Amino acid sequence: MSDEKAVKIPAQKDNLTKAGVADGEVLLKVEGLQKHFPIRKGLLQRQTGAVRAVDGIDFEVRKGETLGVVGESGCGKSTMGRLITRLLEPTGGKVEFEGRDITHLGVGQMRPMRRDVQMIFQDPYSSLNPRHTIGTIVGAPFRLQGVSPEGGVKKEVQRLLSVVGLNPEHYNRYPHEFSGGQRQRIGIARALALNPKLVVADEPVSALDVSIQAQVVNLLDDLQEELGLTYVIIAHDLSVVRHVSDRIAVMYLGKIVELADRESLYTAPMHPYTKALMSAVPIPDPKRRGVKSERILLRGDVPSPISPPSGCRFHTRCWKATEVCKTTEPPLLELRPGQRVACHHPENFEDQQPQETVLLSVAKEAAELVADEVLAESAATSAAVAAEVTATEAEDAVSEEAVSEETVSEDAPAAEDEASEAAEASAAPEEAGEASSETSEK
């Protein structure tokens, strides 16, 4: 068992620094993808309901880019990965690979496509057959596809083991002789055997230690640069996704609620659920904790995918939910360049009350149906009414001033009488004092 050295996670890539990724050719296109698992009960196994694991998602993946998919456990991430690799049969929707619809291809038709679409599974302990040697496991794709690599299968398998950082001389060893990180490397080597164009990695580092996670993240990043791979990486660790992804899709209860470039999503998330996820990421540096906003605690639990809420599926836990959220499902719209959000009240957006925008658009549509003459007459009437109101207000102001002047003129004589009485009252004591002084002199 070879020693494993801890490797630092690579520095974050600049946003869309890969040449041609932003405007590159679309490799994978998903439209309205659905997967409903039926619930059957009784002796006759009649269907009584369905688990809506994936319930209508749309996204694209361009050549050479990495799309990260994040969300809580049970939101449909892994099911989505198995649907786009056709390990599960979709209930509805469409999956296109290189412009070809592969949604309902049979086993024989799908076999050649397996060379271009491969998957790395989550658990490295259960995804490898313990009875087979590493050479047999990594060489299985060649036998299944009838491919004879140059130099033979053994030589090619040893080359793949060397590519993923394992000793080629361990060709005849069994899985139990390797650690978790080494087993995951073996799974990566098996996925790369046929030189695929698209690799779907389902939680590739969740079952590994932190130091081993860094090794696998480094390996995936290096292989993408060397072989020009396209990744769809499914994870729930936001820090890992941030390091390896160019764009990120956030899933909640079978739906994509936000799809944006990495930096846009992490610096200015627009969906309340995304904002709550970002607030849950701990910051180890005490100096930066004050800069971070207060942690958001969501109320309640995630609803059941058997009977999801009507309207927006997040409205039962959202602090911004209104009546429109309970009745109308928000579409996934591009509110900023490269940032698509499914929310009636998005965060970090100028229009915090989109229902007013809806009312304004309805008013504009109604105005287009009214004749110009009617609109001109209505405007003239409104102007006349406004002029009458202004004139009335002016008259009222003049009358108030006149009343105030009359009140002042009536009060003036009374004020003069009061002043004279006060003067007489003040003079009386002075006269009395003079009389008393004269008496004393006598």
C-alpha positions as CSV (number, residue, x, y, z in Angstrom):
1,M,0.0,0.0,0.0
2,S,1.7,3.2,-1.2
3,D,1.8,6.3,1.0
4,E,-0.5,9.2,0.1
5,K,0.7,12.7,0.5
6,A,-1.6,15.6,1.3
7,V,-1.9,18.0,-1.6
8,K,-3.4,21.5,-1.3
9,I,-6.5,22.2,-3.2
10,P,-5.6,24.3,-6.3
11,A,-6.2,28.0,-6.3
12,Q,-9.5,29.2,-7.7
13,K,-9.6,29.7,-11.4
14,D,-10.4,33.0,-12.9
15,N,-14.0,33.1,-14.1
16,L,-14.2,31.5,-17.5
17,T,-10.5,31.7,-18.2
18,K,-10.6,28.6,-20.4
19,A,-10.5,29.5,-24.0
20,G,-13.8,29.1,-25.8
21,V,-15.7,27.7,-22.8
22,A,-18.1,30.7,-22.5
23,D,-19.1,30.6,-26.2
24,G,-18.1,27.0,-26.9
25,E,-20.0,24.3,-28.6
26,V,-22.8,22.7,-26.6
27,L,-21.8,19.1,-25.7
28,L,-24.8,18.2,-23.5
29,K,-28.3,19.7,-23.6
30,V,-31.1,18.7,-21.2
31,E,-34.7,19.9,-21.6
32,G,-37.6,19.2,-19.2
33,L,-35.9,16.1,-17.8
34,Q,-38.1,14.1,-15.4
35,K,-37.8,10.9,-13.4
36,H,-40.8,9.8,-11.3
37,F,-40.3,6.6,-9.3
38,P,-43.7,4.8,-9.0
39,I,-45.1,3.8,-5.6
40,R,-46.9,0.5,-5.8
41,K,-49.0,-1.1,-3.1
42,G,-51.3,-4.1,-2.6
43,L,-51.4,-7.6,-4.0
44,L,-51.7,-6.3,-7.6
45,Q,-49.0,-3.8,-7.1
46,R,-51.1,-0.9,-8.3
47,Q,-49.5,2.5,-8.5
48,T,-50.7,4.8,-5.8
49,G,-48.3,7.7,-6.3
50,A,-44.8,8.6,-7.4
51,V,-41.6,10.1,-6.0
52,R,-40.8,13.1,-8.2
53,A,-37.0,12.8,-7.9
54,V,-36.3,15.0,-10.9
55,D,-39.2,17.1,-12.1
56,G,-38.4,19.2,-15.1
57,I,-34.9,20.6,-15.3
58,D,-33.1,22.4,-18.2
59,F,-29.4,23.1,-18.6
60,E,-26.5,23.0,-21.1
61,V,-22.9,21.9,-20.7
62,R,-20.3,23.2,-23.2
63,K,-17.1,21.4,-24.2
64,G,-14.3,21.8,-21.8
65,E,-16.2,23.3,-18.9
66,T,-17.1,22.0,-15.5
67,L,-20.7,22.2,-14.3
68,G,-21.1,21.8,-10.6
69,V,-24.5,20.6,-9.1
70,V,-25.2,21.3,-5.5
71,G,-28.1,20.8,-3.1
72,E,-29.3,19.0,0.0
73,S,-29.5,15.2,0.2
74,G,-32.6,13.9,-1.6
75,C,-32.9,16.9,-4.0
76,G,-32.3,14.7,-7.1
77,K,-28.7,15.3,-7.9
78,S,-27.5,11.7,-8.2
79,T,-30.7,10.7,-10.1
80,M,-30.0,13.5,-12.6
81,G,-26.5,12.2,-13.1
82,R,-27.8,8.7,-13.8
83,L,-30.3,10.1,-16.2
84,I,-27.9,12.0,-18.4
85,T,-25.6,8.9,-18.5
86,R,-28.7,6.7,-19.3
87,L,-28.2,4.4,-16.4
88,L,-31.8,5.3,-15.6
89,E,-34.7,5.6,-18.1
90,P,-36.2,9.1,-17.9
91,T,-39.9,9.5,-17.3
92,G,-40.0,12.6,-19.6
93,G,-37.9,15.3,-21.2
94,K,-35.0,15.1,-23.6
95,V,-31.3,14.5,-23.4
96,E,-29.1,15.5,-26.3
97,F,-25.4,14.6,-26.6
98,E,-23.5,16.3,-29.4
99,G,-26.8,17.2,-31.0
100,R,-28.1,13.7,-31.0
101,D,-31.2,12.7,-28.9
102,I,-30.2,9.8,-26.7
103,T,-33.2,9.9,-24.4
104,H,-34.8,6.6,-25.6
105,L,-31.9,4.8,-27.3
106,G,-31.9,1.1,-26.8
107,V,-29.1,-1.0,-25.2
108,G,-27.5,-1.7,-28.6
109,Q,-27.8,1.8,-29.8
110,M,-26.5,3.2,-26.5
111,R,-23.4,1.0,-26.4
112,P,-21.2,3.1,-28.8
113,M,-22.2,6.2,-26.8
114,R,-20.8,4.7,-23.6
115,R,-17.3,5.4,-24.9
116,D,-18.0,9.1,-24.8
117,V,-20.0,9.3,-21.6
118,Q,-18.6,7.8,-18.4
119,M,-19.4,8.0,-14.7
120,I,-17.4,8.1,-11.5
121,F,-19.4,6.7,-8.6
122,Q,-19.7,8.0,-5.1
123,D,-18.6,5.1,-2.9
124,P,-15.2,3.7,-3.9
125,Y,-15.7,0.8,-1.5
126,S,-18.8,-0.6,-3.2
127,S,-18.2,0.4,-6.8
128,L,-15.2,-2.0,-7.3
129,N,-15.8,-5.8,-7.4
130,P,-13.7,-7.3,-4.5
131,R,-13.2,-10.5,-6.4
132,H,-11.5,-8.9,-9.4
133,T,-8.0,-7.5,-9.7
134,I,-7.3,-3.9,-10.5
135,G,-6.2,-4.9,-14.0
136,T,-9.5,-6.7,-14.6
137,I,-11.5,-3.8,-13.3
138,V,-9.8,-1.0,-15.3
139,G,-9.6,-3.2,-18.4
140,A,-13.3,-4.1,-18.4
141,P,-14.4,-1.2,-20.7
142,F,-12.0,-2.5,-23.4
143,R,-13.5,-5.9,-23.3
144,L,-17.1,-4.7,-23.2
145,Q,-16.6,-2.3,-26.1
146,G,-14.5,-4.7,-28.1
147,V,-11.6,-2.3,-28.2
148,S,-8.0,-3.5,-28.6
149,P,-5.6,-0.7,-27.5
150,E,-2.2,-0.5,-29.1
151,G,0.3,-2.5,-27.1
152,G,-2.4,-4.6,-25.4
153,V,-4.9,-4.2,-22.6
154,K,-2.3,-4.8,-19.8
155,K,0.0,-2.1,-21.1
156,E,-2.9,0.4,-21.4
157,V,-4.2,-0.3,-18.0
158,Q,-0.7,0.2,-16.5
159,R,-0.5,3.5,-18.3
160,L,-3.9,4.6,-16.9
161,L,-2.8,3.6,-13.4
162,S,0.3,5.8,-13.9
163,V,-1.9,8.7,-15.1
164,V,-4.0,8.7,-12.0
165,G,-1.0,8.5,-9.7
166,L,-0.9,4.8,-8.8
167,N,2.0,2.3,-9.2
168,P,1.6,0.4,-12.5
169,E,3.1,-2.7,-10.8
170,H,0.0,-3.0,-8.6
171,Y,-1.8,-4.3,-11.7
172,N,-2.6,-7.7,-10.0
173,R,-3.6,-6.5,-6.6
174,Y,-7.2,-6.5,-5.3
175,P,-9.3,-3.6,-4.1
176,H,-9.0,-4.4,-0.4
177,E,-5.3,-3.8,-0.6
178,F,-5.9,-0.1,-1.4
179,S,-7.1,2.9,0.7
180,G,-10.2,4.9,0.0
181,G,-8.4,7.5,-2.0
182,Q,-6.5,5.0,-4.0
183,R,-9.8,3.1,-4.8
184,Q,-11.3,6.4,-6.1
185,R,-8.3,6.8,-8.3
186,I,-8.9,3.3,-9.7
187,G,-12.5,4.3,-10.4
188,I,-11.3,7.4,-12.2
189,A,-8.8,5.3,-14.3
190,R,-11.7,3.0,-15.3
191,A,-13.8,6.0,-16.4
192,L,-10.9,7.4,-18.5
193,A,-10.2,4.0,-20.2
194,L,-12.1,4.8,-23.4
195,N,-11.1,8.5,-23.6
196,P,-14.6,9.9,-23.0
197,K,-15.7,13.4,-23.8
198,L,-18.1,13.8,-20.8
199,V,-17.5,12.5,-17.3
200,V,-20.2,12.6,-14.6
201,A,-18.7,12.5,-11.1
202,D,-21.3,11.7,-8.4
203,E,-19.9,12.9,-5.1
204,P,-16.3,11.9,-6.0
205,V,-14.8,13.0,-2.7
206,S,-17.6,12.8,-0.1
207,A,-16.4,9.4,1.2
208,L,-12.8,10.4,1.6
209,D,-10.7,12.2,4.2
210,V,-10.0,15.9,3.8
211,S,-6.4,15.4,2.7
212,I,-7.4,12.7,0.2
213,Q,-10.2,14.9,-1.1
214,A,-7.5,17.5,-2.1
215,Q,-5.6,14.8,-4.0
216,V,-8.7,13.8,-6.0
217,V,-9.6,17.4,-6.7
218,N,-6.1,18.1,-8.0
219,L,-6.2,14.9,-10.1
220,L,-9.6,15.8,-11.8
221,D,-8.3,19.3,-12.5
222,D,-5.1,18.1,-14.0
223,L,-6.8,15.5,-16.2
224,Q,-9.2,18.1,-17.5
225,E,-6.3,20.3,-18.6
226,E,-4.4,17.4,-20.2
227,L,-7.2,15.5,-21.9
228,G,-9.7,18.3,-22.5
229,L,-12.5,16.6,-20.5
230,T,-15.9,18.0,-19.7
231,Y,-17.2,17.4,-16.2
232,V,-20.5,17.4,-14.5
233,I,-19.6,17.2,-10.8
234,I,-22.3,16.4,-8.3
235,A,-21.5,17.4,-4.7
236,H,-22.9,18.9,-1.5
237,D,-19.6,20.4,-0.4
238,L,-19.8,24.0,-1.6
239,S,-16.1,24.7,-1.1
240,V,-15.1,21.8,-3.4
241,V,-17.6,22.8,-6.0
242,R,-16.3,26.4,-5.9
243,H,-12.7,25.2,-6.6
244,V,-13.5,22.9,-9.6
245,S,-16.5,24.4,-11.3
246,D,-17.0,27.1,-14.0
247,R,-20.8,27.2,-13.6
248,I,-22.9,25.9,-10.7
249,A,-26.5,24.7,-10.7
250,V,-28.4,24.7,-7.4
251,M,-31.1,22.0,-7.0
252,Y,-34.0,21.9,-4.5
253,L,-36.7,19.2,-4.5
254,G,-36.1,18.0,-8.0
255,K,-35.9,21.5,-9.5
256,I,-33.0,23.8,-10.5
257,V,-33.6,27.1,-8.7
258,E,-30.4,28.9,-9.8
259,L,-27.8,28.4,-12.5
260,A,-24.9,30.9,-12.7
261,D,-21.2,31.4,-13.1
262,R,-19.2,30.5,-10.1
263,E,-18.2,34.0,-9.0
264,S,-21.7,35.5,-9.6
265,L,-23.3,32.7,-7.5
266,Y,-20.9,33.0,-4.6
267,T,-20.7,36.8,-4.4
268,A,-24.3,37.7,-5.2
269,P,-26.7,34.8,-5.0
270,M,-30.2,35.7,-6.2
271,H,-32.3,32.8,-5.0
272,P,-33.2,32.8,-1.2
273,Y,-32.3,29.1,-1.0
274,T,-28.9,29.7,-2.5
275,K,-28.3,32.6,-0.1
276,A,-29.2,30.3,2.9
277,L,-26.8,27.7,1.6
278,M,-24.0,30.2,1.3
279,S,-24.6,31.5,4.9
280,A,-24.2,28.0,6.2
281,V,-20.6,27.7,5.0
282,P,-18.3,28.2,8.0
283,I,-15.5,30.8,7.9
284,P,-12.4,29.7,9.9
285,D,-10.6,33.1,9.8
286,P,-11.9,35.2,12.8
287,K,-11.0,38.4,10.9
288,R,-13.4,37.6,8.1
289,R,-16.3,36.5,10.2
290,G,-17.5,40.0,10.8
291,V,-17.7,40.6,7.1
292,K,-20.0,37.7,6.5
293,S,-23.7,38.2,6.8
294,E,-25.7,36.6,9.6
295,R,-26.4,32.9,9.2
296,I,-29.9,32.1,7.8
297,L,-31.8,29.4,9.6
298,L,-34.6,27.9,7.4
299,R,-37.8,27.0,9.1
300,G,-39.3,23.6,8.8
301,D,-38.1,20.5,6.9
302,V,-37.8,19.8,3.2
303,P,-41.2,18.7,1.9
304,S,-41.7,15.2,0.6
305,P,-41.0,14.7,-3.2
306,I,-44.1,12.5,-3.2
307,S,-46.4,15.5,-2.8
308,P,-44.3,18.7,-3.4
309,P,-45.8,22.1,-2.6
310,S,-47.7,24.0,-5.3
311,G,-46.2,27.0,-6.9
312,C,-42.6,27.6,-5.8
313,R,-41.4,24.6,-4.0
314,F,-39.3,26.6,-1.6
315,H,-42.2,28.8,-0.4
316,T,-42.9,26.7,2.7
317,R,-39.4,27.6,4.1
318,C,-38.8,31.0,2.4
319,W,-38.9,34.2,4.5
320,K,-39.9,36.2,1.4
321,A,-42.9,34.1,0.3
322,T,-46.1,35.8,-0.8
323,E,-49.4,34.6,-2.3
324,V,-48.0,34.5,-5.8
325,C,-45.3,32.1,-4.6
326,K,-48.0,29.7,-3.3
327,T,-49.9,29.6,-6.6
328,T,-47.5,30.3,-9.4
329,E,-44.4,28.3,-10.2
330,P,-41.6,30.7,-11.1
331,P,-39.8,29.9,-14.4
332,L,-36.0,29.7,-14.6
333,L,-35.2,33.1,-16.2
334,E,-32.0,35.0,-16.9
335,L,-32.2,38.1,-14.7
336,R,-28.5,38.9,-15.2
337,P,-26.0,37.9,-17.8
338,G,-25.0,34.3,-17.1
339,Q,-27.3,34.0,-14.1
340,R,-30.7,32.3,-14.3
341,V,-33.0,32.2,-11.3
342,A,-36.4,30.7,-10.6
343,C,-37.8,33.1,-8.0
344,H,-40.6,35.7,-7.8
345,H,-38.6,37.8,-5.2
346,P,-34.9,37.4,-6.1
347,E,-32.2,38.6,-3.8
348,N,-29.6,41.3,-4.8
349,F,-31.9,42.5,-7.6
350,E,-33.3,46.0,-8.2
351,D,-36.9,44.8,-8.7
352,Q,-37.8,43.3,-5.4
353,Q,-41.6,43.3,-6.3
354,P,-41.9,41.6,-9.7
355,Q,-45.7,41.4,-9.3
356,E,-45.7,45.2,-10.0
357,T,-43.8,44.5,-13.2
358,V,-46.4,42.0,-14.2
359,L,-49.2,44.5,-13.5
360,L,-47.4,47.1,-15.6
361,S,-47.0,44.7,-18.5
362,V,-50.7,43.9,-18.4
363,A,-51.6,47.6,-18.3
364,K,-49.4,48.2,-21.4
365,E,-51.0,45.3,-23.2
366,A,-54.4,46.7,-22.4
367,A,-53.4,50.2,-23.6
368,E,-52.4,48.8,-26.9
369,L,-56.0,47.6,-27.4
370,V,-57.5,51.0,-26.8
371,A,-58.0,53.5,-29.7
372,D,-55.8,56.6,-29.8
373,E,-58.9,58.9,-29.8
374,V,-60.2,57.3,-26.6
375,L,-56.8,57.7,-25.0
376,A,-56.6,61.4,-26.1
377,E,-60.1,62.1,-24.7
378,S,-59.3,60.3,-21.5
379,A,-56.1,62.4,-21.1
380,A,-58.0,65.7,-21.8
381,T,-60.6,64.8,-19.2
382,S,-58.0,64.0,-16.7
383,A,-56.3,67.4,-17.4
384,A,-59.6,69.2,-17.0
385,V,-60.3,67.5,-13.7
386,A,-56.9,68.3,-12.5
387,A,-57.3,72.0,-13.4
388,E,-60.7,72.2,-11.5
389,V,-59.1,70.6,-8.4
390,T,-56.3,73.2,-8.6
391,A,-58.7,76.1,-9.0
392,T,-60.8,74.9,-6.0
393,E,-57.8,74.6,-3.8
394,A,-56.8,78.2,-4.7
395,E,-60.3,79.5,-3.9
396,D,-60.2,77.7,-0.6
397,A,-56.8,79.3,0.3
398,V,-58.1,82.8,-0.5
399,S,-61.2,82.4,1.6
400,E,-59.1,81.1,4.5
401,E,-56.9,84.2,4.3
402,A,-60.0,86.6,4.3
403,V,-61.5,84.9,7.4
404,S,-58.2,85.2,9.3
405,E,-58.0,88.9,8.5
406,E,-61.6,89.6,9.7
407,T,-60.8,87.7,12.9
408,V,-57.7,89.9,13.5
409,S,-59.7,93.2,12.9
410,E,-62.5,92.1,15.4
411,D,-60.0,91.2,18.1
412,A,-58.1,94.6,17.8
413,P,-60.6,96.9,19.9
414,A,-61.0,94.3,22.6
415,A,-57.2,94.2,22.9
416,E,-57.0,98.0,23.2
417,D,-59.7,98.0,26.0
418,E,-57.7,95.4,27.9
419,A,-54.5,97.4,27.5
420,S,-56.1,100.6,28.9
421,E,-57.7,98.8,31.9
422,A,-54.3,97.3,32.7
423,A,-52.7,100.8,32.6
424,E,-55.3,102.2,34.9
425,A,-54.8,99.3,37.3
426,S,-51.1,99.9,37.4
427,A,-51.5,103.7,38.0
428,A,-53.9,103.3,41.1
429,P,-51.2,101.9,43.4
430,E,-48.8,104.8,42.5
431,E,-51.4,107.5,43.4
432,A,-52.1,105.7,46.7
433,G,-48.4,105.7,47.6
434,E,-48.1,109.5,46.9
435,A,-51.1,110.2,49.2
436,S,-49.6,108.2,52.1
437,S,-46.3,110.0,51.8
438,E,-48.0,113.4,52.0
439,T,-49.9,112.4,55.2
440,S,-46.7,111.3,56.9
441,E,-45.0,114.6,56.2
442,K,-47.8,116.5,57.8
